Amino acid sequence: MVKAEKLGHLVLAVRDCVRSRDFYTRHLGLKISSEKLERGQVFLTLGDEHHVLALFQRATAEPPTPEQPGIVHIAFSLNDADDLQAARKELNEAGIPIEADDTRALYIRDPDNNRVMLFCGRSENAAAEMTTAARH
Amino acid sequence: MVQVQKLAHVVLNVGNAQASKEFYSKVLGVQVSSESEDGKTVHLGLGSSRHDLTLIEGATGPRPNERQPRLIHFAWQVEDYEALKSAYYELKAKGLTIKHTFQHNVTDSIYIEDPDGMLVELYCNRWDNGLEAMQTMGPRTDDLDIDTRIATPRQVR
């Protein structure tokens, strides 16, 4: 039996890897682990992983419609409600529109219209919390 | 400065939540945490969070084409190379097509498609400290011989 042990990383096709890199590094705090801009590739990390998110500049067309299979949202966790409040303030100041904001989570859009969730909460409660979030 | 702590989960819009649930739970071993009464929303996960993936049945349109922004793939780690090799043969025995068998600088990886055609990577790390290897060597993609673990330059097909 195959036994996946951990969700490791996502790779996104983006229209402009520098624009997307700047979004994830400046507004969410991801760090560059490697980038090959001549190949249109950026790898981003959050700790000692080689990457949790990679951005490949392969797209030129409009983002998918809600009817197409794919990402509903990508979620990143924050430490606590204070950090979520601080994030809310910073994102507002940076002019990033916030969608579906509540006390435990907020949603923003990356440059390719992918929905990104920031949330706080204990990990054991995550599934229950996300049940609510999934309805958005 | 906003500082997210970890990639927590991904939510996917799928054509058939039950078919995708079967794939992720029975083929990849991701456990079902909960699902809605109508079976059209399913949460799956590993470890303490029990939530890495949510499947929502809402896709009625075509798969994104090669020019659209999209999820190229997402990746699940397995314990070690033996687990990856076992997975390779188990998936083949189940009739799944292994789309790619690659060695990267930081991982050995195999790729399959989920029921909506989304590419899913299974990988094992090649270094304890993957970040340092990524920073010093960067990305690389070579063809991998699953039996010998020997990599050769990627053949253009």
Interface residues (C-beta under 8 A of the other chain):
Chain A: M1 V2 K3 A4 E5 K6 L7 G8 H9 L10 V11 L12 A13 V14 R15 H27 L28 G29 L30 S33 S34 K36 Q41 F43 T45 L46 G47 D48 E49 H50 H51 V52 L53 F56 R58 A59 T60 A61 E62 P63 P64 T65 P66 E67 Q68 P69 G70 I71 V72 H73 I74 A75 F76 S77 L78 N79 D83 A86 A87 E90 L91 D112 N113 N114 L118 F119 S123 E124 A126 A127 A128 M130 T131 A134
Chain B: M1 V2 Q3 V4 Q5 K6 L7 A8 H9 V10 V11 L12 N13 V14 G15 V27 L28 G29 V30 S33 S34 S36 T41 H43 G45 L46 G47 S48 S49 R50 H51 D52 L53 T54 I56 G58 A59 T60 G61 P62 R63 P64 N65 E66 R67 Q68 P69 R70 L71 I72 H73 F74 A75 W76 Q77 V78 E79 A83 S86 A87 E90 L91 V106 T107 D116 G117 M118 E121 L122 Y123 N125 N129 G130 L131 A133 M134 Q135 G138 P139
